[in-house]
Amino acid sequence: MELFRDPSWYLIVVTIIDTAIRVLAVVIVPRNRRPTAGMAWLLAIFFLPVPGLLLFLLIGNPRLPRHRRRRQEQINQYIREAREYLERGSLRPNEPTWFTSLVRMNRELGAMPLTGDNGARLIREYDRSLAEMAAAIRAAREYVHVEFYILKSDAATDDFFRALEEVRERGIPVRVLLDHWANLSKPHHRRTLKRLDAMGAEWRFALPIQPLRGRWQRPDLRNHRKILVVDGVIAFVGSQNITDASYNLRSNIRRGLQWVDLMVRLDGPIVSSVNAVFLSDWFSEAAEVPEGIDLKEMEAGSGDLDCQIVPSGPGFEVENNLRLFLGLLYAAQRKIIMVSPYFVPDEALLLAVTAATKRGLQVELFVSEEGDQAVVYHAQRSYYEALLRAGVRIWLYPKPFILHTKGVTIDDEVAVIGSSNMDMRSFGLNLEITLLVRGEEFVQQMREVEAEYRELSRELTLEEWLEQPLRSTVLDNLARLTSSLQ
Protein backbone atom coordinates (compact mmCIF):
# COMPACT_ATOMS: atom_id res chain seq x y z
CA MET A 1 0.00 0.00 0.00
CA GLU A 2 2.97 2.29 0.62
CA LEU A 3 3.66 2.05 -3.12
CA PHE A 4 0.35 3.68 -4.03
CA ARG A 5 1.01 6.53 -1.60
CA ASP A 6 4.15 7.44 -3.46
CA PRO A 7 3.35 10.39 -5.82
CA SER A 8 5.81 9.03 -8.37
CA TRP A 9 3.54 5.98 -8.83
CA TYR A 10 0.73 8.19 -10.14
CA LEU A 11 3.17 9.91 -12.48
CA ILE A 12 4.16 6.51 -13.87
CA VAL A 13 0.49 5.52 -14.39
CA VAL A 14 -0.32 8.82 -16.09
CA THR A 15 2.74 8.46 -18.31
CA ILE A 16 1.74 4.92 -19.33
CA ILE A 17 -1.84 6.01 -20.12
CA ASP A 18 -0.62 9.06 -22.02
CA THR A 19 1.82 6.99 -24.07
CA ALA A 20 -0.80 4.32 -24.77
CA ILE A 21 -3.27 6.93 -26.03
CA ARG A 22 -0.69 8.44 -28.36
CA VAL A 23 0.48 5.07 -29.73
CA LEU A 24 -3.08 3.84 -30.30
CA ALA A 25 -3.97 7.16 -31.94
CA VAL A 26 -1.18 6.76 -34.49
CA VAL A 27 -2.49 3.28 -35.33
CA ILE A 28 -6.25 3.96 -35.34
CA VAL A 29 -6.82 7.59 -36.34
CA PRO A 30 -5.25 7.75 -39.85
CA ARG A 31 -6.98 4.58 -41.08
CA ASN A 32 -9.27 5.30 -44.08
CA ARG A 33 -9.15 9.02 -43.33
CA ARG A 34 -7.95 12.01 -45.31
CA PRO A 35 -4.36 12.94 -44.40
CA THR A 36 -5.44 16.43 -43.30
CA ALA A 37 -8.22 15.07 -41.12
CA GLY A 38 -5.92 12.41 -39.67
CA MET A 39 -3.24 14.99 -38.89
CA ALA A 40 -5.76 17.32 -37.26
CA TRP A 41 -7.03 14.53 -35.01
CA LEU A 42 -3.51 13.45 -34.10
CA LEU A 43 -2.58 17.01 -33.18
CA ALA A 44 -5.68 17.32 -31.00
CA ILE A 45 -4.93 14.02 -29.24
CA PHE A 46 -1.19 14.68 -28.85
CA PHE A 47 -1.68 18.14 -27.37
CA LEU A 48 -4.67 17.17 -25.18
CA PRO A 49 -4.61 13.37 -24.90
CA VAL A 50 -7.65 12.74 -22.70
CA PRO A 51 -9.98 15.50 -24.01
CA GLY A 52 -8.79 14.78 -27.55
CA LEU A 53 -9.52 11.07 -27.15
CA LEU A 54 -12.98 11.73 -25.71
CA LEU A 55 -13.77 14.09 -28.59
CA PHE A 56 -12.55 11.50 -31.08
CA LEU A 57 -14.74 8.83 -29.52
CA LEU A 58 -17.72 11.20 -29.73
CA ILE A 59 -17.37 12.54 -33.28
CA GLY A 60 -14.36 10.76 -34.75
CA ASN A 61 -16.32 8.16 -36.70
CA PRO A 62 -17.86 9.72 -39.86
CA ARG A 63 -19.82 6.56 -40.68
CA LEU A 64 -23.37 5.68 -39.80
CA PRO A 65 -23.99 2.92 -37.21
CA ARG A 66 -23.83 -0.64 -38.51
CA HIS A 67 -27.60 -1.20 -38.53
CA ARG A 68 -28.11 2.01 -40.50
CA ARG A 69 -25.38 1.05 -42.95
CA ARG A 70 -27.17 -2.24 -43.57
CA ARG A 71 -30.36 -0.32 -44.21
CA GLN A 72 -28.44 2.06 -46.46
CA GLU A 73 -27.28 -0.94 -48.49
CA GLN A 74 -30.93 -1.83 -49.04
CA ILE A 75 -31.58 1.77 -50.07
CA ASN A 76 -28.70 1.73 -52.54
CA GLN A 77 -30.09 -1.48 -54.02
CA TYR A 78 -33.50 0.17 -54.29
CA ILE A 79 -31.93 3.08 -56.14
CA ARG A 80 -30.07 0.73 -58.50
CA GLU A 81 -33.32 -1.09 -59.31
CA ALA A 82 -35.21 2.17 -59.74
CA ARG A 83 -32.74 3.41 -62.36
CA GLU A 84 -34.20 1.11 -64.99
CA TYR A 85 -37.49 2.99 -65.10
CA LEU A 86 -36.29 6.42 -63.95
CA GLU A 87 -34.26 6.92 -67.12
CA ARG A 88 -36.94 8.62 -69.18
CA GLY A 89 -37.46 11.51 -71.55
CA SER A 90 -35.65 12.56 -74.71
CA LEU A 91 -32.18 13.91 -74.03
CA ARG A 92 -30.85 17.05 -75.68
CA PRO A 93 -28.50 16.40 -78.62
CA ASN A 94 -24.79 17.22 -78.91
CA GLU A 95 -23.88 16.83 -75.27
CA PRO A 96 -20.16 17.33 -74.53
CA THR A 97 -18.14 14.17 -74.06
CA TRP A 98 -17.13 15.28 -70.58
CA PHE A 99 -20.78 15.65 -69.59
CA THR A 100 -21.53 12.08 -70.64
CA SER A 101 -18.65 10.75 -68.55
CA LEU A 102 -19.66 12.95 -65.60
CA VAL A 103 -23.20 11.57 -65.66
CA ARG A 104 -21.80 8.05 -65.80
CA MET A 105 -19.56 8.74 -62.81
CA ASN A 106 -22.53 10.04 -60.83
CA ARG A 107 -24.49 6.90 -61.58
CA GLU A 108 -21.59 4.68 -60.55
CA LEU A 109 -21.44 6.53 -57.23
CA GLY A 110 -25.14 6.01 -56.52
CA ALA A 111 -26.90 8.84 -58.32
CA MET A 112 -30.11 8.63 -60.32
CA PRO A 113 -30.05 8.41 -64.13
CA LEU A 114 -30.06 11.41 -66.42
CA THR A 115 -33.61 12.26 -67.53
CA GLY A 116 -34.88 14.51 -70.31
CA ASP A 117 -37.92 16.68 -70.99
CA ASN A 118 -37.83 18.43 -67.61
CA GLY A 119 -38.98 21.86 -66.53
CA ALA A 120 -36.98 23.82 -63.93
CA ARG A 121 -37.77 27.33 -62.69
CA LEU A 122 -35.79 29.24 -60.08
CA ILE A 123 -37.51 31.05 -57.21
CA ARG A 124 -35.38 33.81 -55.71
CA GLU A 125 -37.63 35.45 -53.13
CA TYR A 126 -37.83 33.79 -49.70
CA ASP A 127 -41.53 34.48 -49.07
CA ARG A 128 -42.50 33.69 -52.66
CA SER A 129 -40.84 30.29 -52.37
CA LEU A 130 -42.90 29.47 -49.30
CA ALA A 131 -46.05 30.69 -51.07
CA GLU A 132 -45.39 28.60 -54.19
CA MET A 133 -44.75 25.49 -52.14
CA ALA A 134 -47.98 26.08 -50.19
CA ALA A 135 -49.90 26.48 -53.47
CA ALA A 136 -48.44 23.24 -54.83
CA ILE A 137 -49.44 21.42 -51.64
CA ARG A 138 -53.02 22.67 -51.90
CA ALA A 139 -53.25 21.22 -55.40
CA ALA A 140 -52.29 17.73 -54.14
CA ARG A 141 -54.51 14.82 -55.12
CA GLU A 142 -52.51 11.78 -53.97
CA TYR A 143 -49.79 12.61 -51.40
CA VAL A 144 -47.34 15.21 -50.12
CA HIS A 145 -43.74 14.41 -49.16
CA VAL A 146 -41.89 16.97 -47.05
CA GLU A 147 -38.22 16.66 -46.05
CA PHE A 148 -36.34 19.65 -44.67
CA TYR A 149 -33.28 20.09 -42.49
CA ILE A 150 -35.20 22.68 -40.45
CA LEU A 151 -39.00 22.68 -40.37
CA LYS A 152 -40.71 25.21 -38.10
CA SER A 153 -44.26 26.39 -37.63
CA ASP A 154 -43.96 30.17 -37.23
CA ALA A 155 -45.52 33.31 -38.63
CA ALA A 156 -43.58 33.09 -41.90
CA THR A 157 -44.46 29.43 -42.52
CA ASP A 158 -48.03 29.45 -41.23
CA ASP A 159 -49.54 29.29 -44.74
CA PHE A 160 -47.28 26.33 -45.60
CA PHE A 161 -48.58 24.45 -42.57
CA ARG A 162 -52.18 25.48 -43.24
CA ALA A 163 -51.82 24.01 -46.72
CA LEU A 164 -50.69 20.73 -45.17
CA GLU A 165 -53.64 20.82 -42.80
CA GLU A 166 -56.08 21.42 -45.65
CA VAL A 167 -54.90 18.45 -47.68
CA ARG A 168 -54.98 16.25 -44.59
CA GLU A 169 -58.61 17.27 -44.07
CA ARG A 170 -59.25 15.88 -47.56
CA GLY A 171 -57.66 12.59 -46.49
CA ILE A 172 -54.46 13.01 -48.50
CA PRO A 173 -51.36 11.41 -46.88
CA VAL A 174 -48.71 13.84 -45.68
CA ARG A 175 -45.30 12.37 -44.83
CA VAL A 176 -42.71 14.55 -43.13
CA LEU A 177 -39.01 14.10 -42.36
CA LEU A 178 -37.11 16.67 -40.30
CA ASP A 179 -33.62 16.53 -38.91
CA HIS A 180 -33.68 15.76 -35.21
CA TRP A 181 -30.75 17.71 -33.80
CA ALA A 182 -31.15 20.78 -36.02
CA ASN A 183 -34.80 21.20 -35.04
CA LEU A 184 -34.36 20.29 -31.38
CA SER A 185 -32.04 23.26 -30.89
CA LYS A 186 -34.29 25.81 -32.63
CA PRO A 187 -37.33 27.75 -31.31
CA HIS A 188 -40.90 26.49 -31.86
CA HIS A 189 -39.87 22.84 -31.82
CA ARG A 190 -42.71 21.54 -29.65
CA ARG A 191 -45.25 23.74 -31.40
CA THR A 192 -44.22 22.28 -34.74
CA LEU A 193 -44.51 18.67 -33.61
CA LYS A 194 -47.90 19.32 -31.99
CA ARG A 195 -49.15 20.85 -35.22
CA LEU A 196 -47.95 17.88 -37.25
CA ASP A 197 -49.65 15.51 -34.80
CA ALA A 198 -52.86 17.53 -34.79
CA MET A 199 -53.17 17.47 -38.57
CA GLY A 200 -52.52 13.72 -38.69
CA ALA A 201 -49.28 13.85 -40.65
CA GLU A 202 -46.96 10.86 -40.60
CA TRP A 203 -43.64 12.26 -39.47
CA ARG A 204 -40.23 10.97 -38.46
CA PHE A 205 -37.04 12.49 -37.16
CA ALA A 206 -34.09 12.10 -39.52
CA LEU A 207 -30.92 10.77 -37.88
CA PRO A 208 -32.40 10.94 -34.37
CA ILE A 209 -30.11 11.08 -31.35
CA GLN A 210 -32.12 9.14 -28.79
CA PRO A 211 -29.73 6.81 -26.94
CA LEU A 212 -32.42 5.61 -24.52
CA ARG A 213 -34.33 4.31 -27.53
CA GLY A 214 -31.27 2.74 -29.10
CA ARG A 215 -30.91 5.50 -31.69
CA TRP A 216 -27.40 6.86 -31.69
CA GLN A 217 -24.70 7.83 -34.15
CA ARG A 218 -22.10 10.54 -34.40
CA PRO A 219 -24.18 13.54 -33.23
CA ASP A 220 -23.08 15.91 -35.98
CA LEU A 221 -24.14 13.61 -38.84
CA ARG A 222 -27.13 15.47 -40.21
CA ASN A 223 -29.82 15.17 -42.90
CA HIS A 224 -29.35 18.52 -44.61
CA ARG A 225 -31.68 17.90 -47.58
CA LYS A 226 -34.52 20.20 -48.62
CA ILE A 227 -37.23 18.38 -50.58
CA LEU A 228 -40.92 18.81 -51.33
CA VAL A 229 -42.72 16.37 -53.65
CA VAL A 230 -46.42 16.66 -54.52
CA ASP A 231 -48.13 13.66 -56.18
CA GLY A 232 -44.86 12.72 -57.84
CA VAL A 233 -45.62 15.45 -60.39
CA ILE A 234 -44.02 18.58 -58.89
CA ALA A 235 -40.91 18.84 -56.74
CA PHE A 236 -38.94 21.60 -55.05
CA VAL A 237 -35.26 21.39 -54.09
CA GLY A 238 -32.68 23.98 -53.13
CA SER A 239 -31.16 25.69 -50.12
CA GLN A 240 -34.16 27.07 -48.21
CA ASN A 241 -35.50 25.65 -44.97
CA ILE A 242 -39.11 25.96 -43.82
CA THR A 243 -38.66 28.66 -41.22
CA ASP A 244 -38.55 32.41 -40.82
CA ALA A 245 -35.68 34.09 -42.67
CA SER A 246 -34.10 34.89 -39.28
CA TYR A 247 -34.45 31.27 -38.08
CA ASN A 248 -36.25 32.79 -35.06
CA LEU A 249 -32.99 32.90 -33.11
CA ARG A 250 -32.56 35.82 -30.72
CA SER A 251 -28.94 36.32 -31.71
CA ASN A 252 -29.91 36.52 -35.39
CA ILE A 253 -32.79 38.90 -34.68
CA ARG A 254 -30.53 41.10 -32.54
CA ARG A 255 -27.98 41.28 -35.36
CA GLY A 256 -30.69 41.71 -38.00
CA LEU A 257 -29.57 38.62 -39.92
CA GLN A 258 -31.78 37.46 -42.78
CA TRP A 259 -31.15 34.39 -44.95
CA VAL A 260 -31.09 34.67 -48.75
CA ASP A 261 -31.93 31.39 -50.52
CA LEU A 262 -32.69 29.89 -53.90
CA MET A 263 -35.17 27.13 -54.68
CA VAL A 264 -36.04 25.42 -57.96
CA ARG A 265 -39.47 24.11 -58.94
CA LEU A 266 -39.25 20.94 -61.02
CA ASP A 267 -41.68 19.05 -63.23
CA GLY A 268 -41.15 16.16 -65.57
CA PRO A 269 -39.40 12.79 -65.14
CA ILE A 270 -36.80 14.25 -62.74
CA VAL A 271 -39.50 14.48 -60.05
CA SER A 272 -39.47 10.68 -59.76
CA SER A 273 -35.75 10.82 -58.94
CA VAL A 274 -36.37 13.42 -56.23
CA ASN A 275 -39.18 11.26 -54.88
CA ALA A 276 -36.90 8.21 -54.85
CA VAL A 277 -34.48 10.10 -52.57
CA PHE A 278 -37.32 10.98 -50.21
CA LEU A 279 -38.58 7.40 -50.19
CA SER A 280 -35.11 6.07 -49.46
CA ASP A 281 -34.79 8.47 -46.52
CA TRP A 282 -38.27 7.53 -45.32
CA PHE A 283 -37.33 3.85 -45.42
CA SER A 284 -34.14 4.64 -43.51
CA GLU A 285 -36.13 6.15 -40.64
CA ALA A 286 -39.45 4.24 -40.78
CA ALA A 287 -38.14 0.85 -42.04
CA GLU A 288 -40.96 0.76 -44.58
CA VAL A 289 -41.82 2.15 -48.02
CA PRO A 290 -45.27 3.76 -48.33
CA GLU A 291 -47.72 1.82 -50.46
CA GLY A 292 -49.41 3.11 -53.57
CA ILE A 293 -46.54 5.22 -54.93
CA ASP A 294 -45.59 4.46 -58.52
CA LEU A 295 -42.33 6.01 -59.71
CA LYS A 296 -42.82 4.57 -63.18
CA GLU A 297 -45.58 6.87 -64.38
CA MET A 298 -44.22 10.26 -65.40
CA GLU A 299 -45.11 12.54 -68.29
CA ALA A 300 -42.85 15.05 -69.99
CA GLY A 301 -42.43 18.33 -68.14
CA SER A 302 -42.77 21.94 -69.18
CA GLY A 303 -39.27 22.08 -70.67
CA ASP A 304 -36.61 19.98 -72.36
CA LEU A 305 -33.84 20.21 -69.79
CA ASP A 306 -31.60 17.23 -69.01
CA CYS A 307 -31.46 16.68 -65.24
CA GLN A 308 -29.83 14.27 -62.82
CA ILE A 309 -30.28 13.97 -59.06
CA VAL A 310 -27.12 13.24 -57.07
CA PRO A 311 -27.70 12.19 -53.44
CA SER A 312 -24.72 12.14 -51.11
CA GLY A 313 -23.87 11.52 -47.48
CA PRO A 314 -22.18 9.20 -44.99
CA GLY A 315 -24.25 6.26 -46.24
CA PHE A 316 -22.29 6.22 -49.51
CA GLU A 317 -18.78 4.86 -49.95
CA VAL A 318 -17.32 8.15 -51.19
CA GLU A 319 -18.20 11.85 -51.27
CA ASN A 320 -20.50 11.92 -54.30
CA ASN A 321 -21.02 15.68 -54.25
CA LEU A 322 -17.30 16.47 -53.98
CA ARG A 323 -16.55 14.32 -57.00
CA LEU A 324 -19.33 16.02 -58.92
CA PHE A 325 -17.87 19.46 -58.15
CA LEU A 326 -14.36 18.34 -59.07
CA GLY A 327 -15.56 16.90 -62.37
CA LEU A 328 -17.34 20.13 -63.24
CA LEU A 329 -14.42 22.38 -62.32
CA TYR A 330 -11.95 20.42 -64.43
CA ALA A 331 -14.37 20.20 -67.36
CA ALA A 332 -15.07 23.94 -67.54
CA GLN A 333 -13.62 25.73 -70.55
CA ARG A 334 -14.51 29.40 -70.03
CA LYS A 335 -16.28 30.31 -66.81
CA ILE A 336 -16.94 29.00 -63.29
CA ILE A 337 -19.21 30.85 -60.89
CA MET A 338 -19.70 29.41 -57.40
CA VAL A 339 -22.15 30.49 -54.70
CA SER A 340 -21.63 28.88 -51.31
CA PRO A 341 -22.36 30.21 -47.82
CA TYR A 342 -19.69 27.94 -46.37
CA PHE A 343 -16.68 27.51 -48.64
CA VAL A 344 -14.15 25.34 -46.80
CA PRO A 345 -12.51 23.19 -49.51
CA ASP A 346 -10.30 20.18 -49.11
CA GLU A 347 -6.98 20.03 -50.96
CA ALA A 348 -8.50 18.53 -54.12
CA LEU A 349 -11.21 21.18 -54.44
CA LEU A 350 -8.82 24.06 -53.72
CA LEU A 351 -6.45 22.71 -56.36
CA ALA A 352 -9.26 22.40 -58.90
CA VAL A 353 -10.38 26.00 -58.30
CA THR A 354 -6.89 27.51 -58.48
CA ALA A 355 -5.95 25.34 -61.47
CA ALA A 356 -8.96 26.73 -63.33
CA THR A 357 -7.62 30.26 -63.12
CA LYS A 358 -4.23 29.08 -64.38
CA ARG A 359 -6.03 27.58 -67.37
CA GLY A 360 -7.31 31.07 -68.14
CA LEU A 361 -10.88 30.61 -66.91
CA GLN A 362 -12.99 33.28 -65.30
CA VAL A 363 -13.60 32.07 -61.74
CA GLU A 364 -15.85 33.87 -59.27
CA LEU A 365 -16.95 33.01 -55.73
CA PHE A 366 -19.90 34.55 -53.90
CA VAL A 367 -19.86 34.36 -50.09
CA SER A 368 -21.38 36.32 -47.23
CA GLU A 369 -19.61 39.33 -45.78
CA GLU A 370 -20.86 38.27 -42.34
CA GLY A 371 -21.07 34.74 -40.99
CA ASP A 372 -23.62 33.06 -38.77
CA GLN A 373 -21.30 30.25 -37.62
CA ALA A 374 -18.08 31.64 -36.19
CA VAL A 375 -15.78 28.63 -36.66
CA VAL A 376 -16.89 27.93 -40.23
CA TYR A 377 -16.81 31.64 -41.09
CA HIS A 378 -13.21 32.00 -39.93
CA ALA A 379 -12.15 28.71 -41.53
CA GLN A 380 -13.56 29.99 -44.82
CA ARG A 381 -11.66 33.27 -44.52
CA SER A 382 -8.39 31.37 -44.16
CA TYR A 383 -8.62 30.43 -47.86
CA TYR A 384 -9.23 33.93 -49.20
CA GLU A 385 -5.57 34.87 -49.69
CA ALA A 386 -4.76 31.73 -51.69
CA LEU A 387 -7.86 32.22 -53.82
CA LEU A 388 -7.18 35.91 -54.46
CA ARG A 389 -3.54 35.29 -55.34
CA ALA A 390 -4.66 32.61 -57.80
CA GLY A 391 -6.94 35.11 -59.54
CA VAL A 392 -10.34 34.11 -58.14
CA ARG A 393 -12.73 37.06 -57.84
CA ILE A 394 -14.43 37.00 -54.44
CA TRP A 395 -17.73 38.83 -53.96
CA LEU A 396 -18.95 39.62 -50.44
CA TYR A 397 -22.74 39.68 -50.11
CA PRO A 398 -23.59 42.56 -47.75
CA LYS A 399 -24.56 42.13 -44.13
CA PRO A 400 -26.94 41.71 -42.40
CA PHE A 401 -27.86 39.11 -45.05
CA ILE A 402 -26.54 35.54 -45.05
CA LEU A 403 -26.17 34.36 -48.64
CA HIS A 404 -27.35 30.78 -48.19
CA THR A 405 -27.74 29.85 -51.88
CA LYS A 406 -25.69 26.85 -53.03
CA GLY A 407 -24.99 26.60 -56.74
CA VAL A 408 -22.35 26.39 -59.46
CA THR A 409 -22.55 27.32 -63.14
CA ILE A 410 -20.12 25.99 -65.73
CA ASP A 411 -19.67 27.88 -69.00
CA ASP A 412 -23.15 28.52 -70.45
CA GLU A 413 -24.71 25.08 -70.51
CA VAL A 414 -24.40 23.25 -67.18
CA ALA A 415 -25.34 24.13 -63.60
CA VAL A 416 -25.86 22.52 -60.22
CA ILE A 417 -28.10 23.66 -57.39
CA GLY A 418 -29.18 21.99 -54.18
CA SER A 419 -28.54 21.69 -50.47
CA SER A 420 -24.79 21.00 -50.57
CA ASN A 421 -22.28 23.59 -49.44
CA MET A 422 -18.74 23.46 -50.80
CA ASP A 423 -17.23 22.47 -47.48
CA MET A 424 -15.94 19.34 -45.81
CA ARG A 425 -19.04 18.97 -43.65
CA SER A 426 -21.34 18.76 -46.67
CA PHE A 427 -18.93 16.42 -48.42
CA GLY A 428 -18.47 13.92 -45.61
CA LEU A 429 -21.00 14.35 -42.79
CA ASN A 430 -24.31 15.63 -44.19
CA LEU A 431 -26.96 13.91 -46.27
CA GLU A 432 -27.35 16.25 -49.26
CA ILE A 433 -29.25 16.39 -52.54
CA THR A 434 -27.80 18.07 -55.63
CA LEU A 435 -29.49 18.74 -58.96
CA LEU A 436 -27.34 18.66 -62.13
CA VAL A 437 -28.91 20.49 -65.09
CA ARG A 438 -27.86 20.77 -68.71
CA GLY A 439 -29.57 23.51 -70.69
CA GLU A 440 -28.77 27.10 -71.66
CA GLU A 441 -32.20 28.27 -70.52
CA PHE A 442 -31.62 27.18 -66.95
CA VAL A 443 -28.05 28.51 -66.86
CA GLN A 444 -29.44 31.86 -68.02
CA GLN A 445 -31.78 31.85 -65.03
CA MET A 446 -28.77 31.22 -62.81
CA ARG A 447 -26.83 33.99 -64.57
CA GLU A 448 -29.61 36.46 -63.74
CA VAL A 449 -29.42 35.49 -60.07
CA GLU A 450 -25.63 35.80 -60.12
CA ALA A 451 -25.90 39.24 -61.72
CA GLU A 452 -28.27 40.33 -58.97
CA TYR A 453 -25.88 39.04 -56.32
CA ARG A 454 -22.95 40.78 -58.03
CA GLU A 455 -24.80 44.10 -58.12
CA LEU A 456 -25.54 43.90 -54.39
CA SER A 457 -22.08 42.66 -53.37
CA ARG A 458 -18.68 44.29 -53.16
CA GLU A 459 -15.51 42.72 -54.48
CA LEU A 460 -12.78 41.74 -52.03
CA THR A 461 -9.31 42.66 -53.29
CA LEU A 462 -5.97 41.15 -52.33
CA GLU A 463 -4.74 44.57 -51.20
CA GLU A 464 -7.66 44.94 -48.81
CA TRP A 465 -7.25 41.42 -47.52
CA LEU A 466 -3.55 41.82 -46.74
CA GLU A 467 -4.39 44.73 -44.44
CA GLN A 468 -6.35 42.59 -41.99
CA PRO A 469 -4.87 42.49 -38.46
CA LEU A 470 -2.66 39.63 -37.30
CA ARG A 471 -5.21 38.49 -34.70
CA SER A 472 -7.74 37.82 -37.49
CA THR A 473 -5.20 35.76 -39.41
CA VAL A 474 -4.40 33.68 -36.33
CA LEU A 475 -8.10 33.11 -35.59
CA ASP A 476 -8.80 32.15 -39.20
CA ASN A 477 -5.96 29.63 -39.27
CA LEU A 478 -6.99 28.05 -35.97
CA ALA A 479 -10.53 27.64 -37.30
CA ARG A 480 -9.10 26.08 -40.44
CA LEU A 481 -7.43 23.38 -38.36
CA THR A 482 -10.66 22.50 -36.57
CA SER A 483 -12.51 22.18 -39.89
CA SER A 484 -10.42 19.09 -40.65
CA LEU A 485 -11.64 17.17 -37.59
CA GLN A 486 -13.76 14.63 -39.49
C-alpha positions, 0 to 999 in steps of 0.5 A, a space after each residue: 500500500 505504501 507504493 500507491 502513496 508514493 506520488 511518483 507511482 501516479 506519475 508513472 500511471 499517467 505516463 503509461 496512459 498518455 503513451 498508450 493513447 498516443 500510440 493507439 492514436 497513431 495506429 487507429 486515427 489515420 486509417 481510411 481518413 484524409 491525411 489532413 483530417 488524420 493529422 488534425 485529429 492526431 494534433 488534437 490528441 497529442 496536445 490534449 490526450 484525454 480531451 482529444 480522445 474523448 472528442 474522437 470517440 464522440 465525433 471521430 467516426 464519420 460513418 453511420 452505425 452498422 444497422 443504419 449502414 445495412 439499411 443504407 445498403 438496401 436503399 442503394 439497391 432500391 436506387 439501382 433497381 429504380 434506375 431502370 425505369 427512372 431513365 426517361 425523356 428525350 435527351 438534348 443532342 450534342 452533349 459534350 463528351 465530358 458531360 456524358 462521362 460525368 453523368 456516368 460517374 454520378 451513376 456509378 457513385 449512386 446517383 439517379 439516371 439522367 432524364 430529359 424533358 424536364 422543366 426547372 424554374 428558379 424562385 429567388 424570393 424567400 416568401 415567394 418560395 414558401 407561397 409557391 410550395 404552399 400552393 403546390 401542396 393545396 393542389 395535391 390529389 394523392 400525397 405530399 412528401 416533405 423533407 427539410 433540415 429545419 422545419 418550423 411552424 412560425 408566422 412566416 411558414 403558417 400558410 405552408 402548414 395550413 396548406 398541409 392541414 387542408 390536404 390532410 382534411 381531404 384525407 391526403 397522406 402527408 409524410 414529413 421528415 425533419 432533422 432531429 438535432 437541427 430542429 431540437 435546438 431551434 425555437 418552436 420545436 414543440 409547437 411544430 410537432 404538436 401541429 404535425 400531430 394535430 393534422 394527422 401527418 406521418 412524421 419521423 425524425 431524420 438521424 435521431 439522437 435518442 440513446 435511450 431508444 437505441 438511436 445513436 450515431 455521431 451527433 453531428 451527422 445530419 440530414 441537410 436535404 430540402 425536398 418537397 414532392 407533390 403527387 410525384 408530379 411537382 418537386 422543389 429542391 434547393 437551399 431554403 429551410 421551412 422557417 422564418 428568414 431569421 431562423 427565429 434565433 434571438 442572436 440573429 434577430 438582434 444582429 438583424 440577420 436574414 437568410 437569402 436562398 434559392 429554390 427550384 421548382 421541377 416538373 417532368 421525369 426528374 420528379 421521380 428521382 427526387 421522390 426516390 431520394 425521399 422514399 429512401 430516406 423515409 425507409 431509412 427512418 421508418 423501415 418501410 416504403 409507403 404503399 401506392 406510390 408508382 415512380 414509373 408513371 411520369 409525363 414530360 415536363 414543361 421544358 426539355 432540360 436534361 437533369 440528374 439527381 445526385 444524393 450524397 452523405 455518410 451512407 455512400 462509400 465516397 463523397 458523391 457531391 465532392 466528386 461532382 464538383 471536381 468533375 465540373 471544375 476540371 471540365 469547364 472551358 470558359 467560366 466558373 461561378 460558385 455560390 456557397 455560404 460555407 466555402 471550406 474546400 479540401 486540398 483537391 477542391 482548392 487545387 481544382 479552383 486555383 488550377 482553373 484560373 491558371 487555365 485562363 478561366 474566369 472564376 468567381 466566388 460569392 460568399 457572405 460578408 458576415 457569418 452566422 457560424 463563427 468557426 466555419 466563417 473564420 475557416 472559410 476566410 483562411 482560404 481567401 488569400 490563396 484564392 485571391 492570389 490565384 486570380 479568383 474574384 471573391 464577392 462579399 454579399 452585404 450584411 446583415 444578409 446571409 447568402 445561403 444559396 448553393 450553386 455552381 454554373 459551368 460555361 453557359 450550358 451546365 449548372 448545379 443547385 441543391 442543399 450542398 455547401 462546398 465544405 468538408 461537412 457537406 462532403 463527408 457528414 451531411 446527407 445532401 441532394 444536388 441537382 445537375 442540369 444541362 440547358 442554356 435556358 436554366 443557366 441563363 436563369 442562374 446567370 440572372 441570379 448571379 448578376 443580382 448578387 454581383 450588383 448587391 455585393 462588393 468585391 474583395 481585393 488582395 490589397 484589402 485582404 492583406 491589411 487585416 490584423 494579425 489576430 484575425 489571421 491567427 483566428 482564421 488559421 486556428 478555425 481552419 485546423 478545426 474544420 479538418 476534424 472529421 
